[in-house]
Amino acid sequence: MKPDTRRPLADTTRAVHAGRHDLAELGLHAPPIDLSSTYPTPDLEAAGLSMGSLGAGGRPKGSFIYSRMHNPTVARFEDGIAELEGAEAAVAFGSGMAAITAALLAAADNGKRRHVLAVRPLYGGTDHLLEAGTLGLDVTFTDAAHAAEHIRPDTGLAIAETPGNPTLDLVDIRALATRLGDVPLMLDNTFSTPILQNPLAFGAALALHSATKAIGGHGDVLAGVIACSEAWAERLRKVRVLTGAVLHPLAAYLLHRGLPTLPLRVRAMQATAQVLAERLAAHPGISRVLFPGLRGADPNGLLGRQMRGPGSIMAFEVEGGIEAAARMMKTLQIVTPAVSLGSTDTLIQHPAALTHRSVSEAARRAEGITGGLLRLSVGLEDVEDLWHDLETGLAAAAEVAHPAEMAKA
Ligand SMILES: Cc1ncc(COP(=O)(O)O)c(C=O)c1O
């Protein structure tokens, strides 16, 4: 598709054509998969120039040299994400965690800016990476309201997530970015996808996705991608060349193939999630439901202003703690008990025991990640089929929570 400057295009149109601008010229309809690990370099002088550019994180100048430096199938997926995020560029990695690691290393600038502000709640893997000290960084855990108080001269990056994993806490991106001033903000946009939220438009420097989730959407690809300025992309690509955390072209092909249906999938899952969240909130066996689309869940009015919708992920707390939650998970027939999210099928998982297991107990308690809390990622199944399954699971959980009452009944 040639860029059309006459009128803005809807996201459905952009998602269908994103990253496919060179196909007509190539005489192709579907994107090709380039599995080359190396590329011919018959002209040594020209190849040297391209090698120099790619090694510094730039674009190829002629030969792609080597697939760790550049791969056209991966580049097409990156162009697609950049288009949907409204970014100059995007850089893809072998997983979301590889993308986060690359951003941390790029921001640390060889140790000159090794201080990181981590705004909790964060995905358990991100939290664990930062707390474990694996990358030799200095990390201050904070919340959105107090983040700016911890800025130091060597602060290289702030990381935040909205909606947060798993409590669906919302952060006002513009307010946080403004408070951070010159400190670049990396916003984990995994829960919203580029369809529902574009963090760069609100002052974030980097919009991160675990593309393993809704972008991949079918539970069969592991990937990460960061949308950003070309200047940041150069820094990220340089780290990627050095560390080798590349995305395989077959995975990139699948991710790119899924982009045209992303807006449809996101909106269909979201509509079902809204219905389920409302019914769960009215269910007597549930003490709280965390979902941005529920009344009172968005006190700062971010829905509509920052997010184009509440998404399809929610968390809810069953009465009876971890035993009741475990019984519910075991009873479900349609909903799959599994970590991950954003897939075509509905997934349920127990954050305290699984995704956030490595987060300290004190932090879990402070964030409200309790024994009874379950996270639900709503898929594309029929809403009534899902509700029937959840109701049956909740009845089983009630047998654990209130054994005496159930015996009388
Ligand atoms: C919000 C969020 N960010 C990052 C990640 C890490 O991504 P990946 O599993 O692709 O490495 C996850 C994974 O669950 C996630 O949920």
The ligand as a Tripos MOL2 file, in Angstrom:
@<TRIPOS>MOLECULE
LIG
   16    16     1     0     0
SMALL
NO_CHARGES

@<TRIPOS>ATOM
      1 C1          2.7430   -7.5210   30.1670 C.3       1 LIG1
      2 C2          3.8510   -8.4440   29.7520 C.ar      1 LIG1
      3 N1          5.0250   -7.9240   29.3800 N.ar      1 LIG1
      4 C3          6.0630   -8.7260   28.9950 C.ar      1 LIG1
      5 C4          5.9430  -10.0960   28.9820 C.ar      1 LIG1
      6 C5          7.1030  -10.9590   28.5690 C.3       1 LIG1
      7 O1          6.9130  -11.4080   27.2620 O.3       1 LIG1
      8 P1          7.4330  -12.8290   26.6970 P.3       1 LIG1
      9 O2          6.7410  -13.8990   27.4710 O.co2     1 LIG1
     10 O3          7.0530  -12.7600   25.2510 O.co2     1 LIG1
     11 O4          8.9010  -12.8840   26.9040 O.co2     1 LIG1
     12 C6          4.7180  -10.6710   29.3620 C.ar      1 LIG1
     13 C7          4.5540  -12.1390   29.3650 C.2       1 LIG1
     14 O5          3.6130  -12.6760   29.9210 O.2       1 LIG1
     15 C8          3.6530   -9.8300   29.7540 C.ar      1 LIG1
     16 O6          2.4600  -10.3210   30.1340 O.3       1 LIG1
@<TRIPOS>BOND
     1     1     2 1
     2     2     3 ar
     3     2    15 ar
     4     3     4 ar
     5     4     5 ar
     6     5     6 1
     7     5    12 ar
     8     6     7 1
     9     7     8 1
    10     8     9 2
    11     8    10 1
    12     8    11 1
    13    12    13 1
    14    12    15 ar
    15    13    14 2
    16    15    16 1
@<TRIPOS>SUBSTRUCTURE
     1 LIG1         1 GROUP 0 **** ****
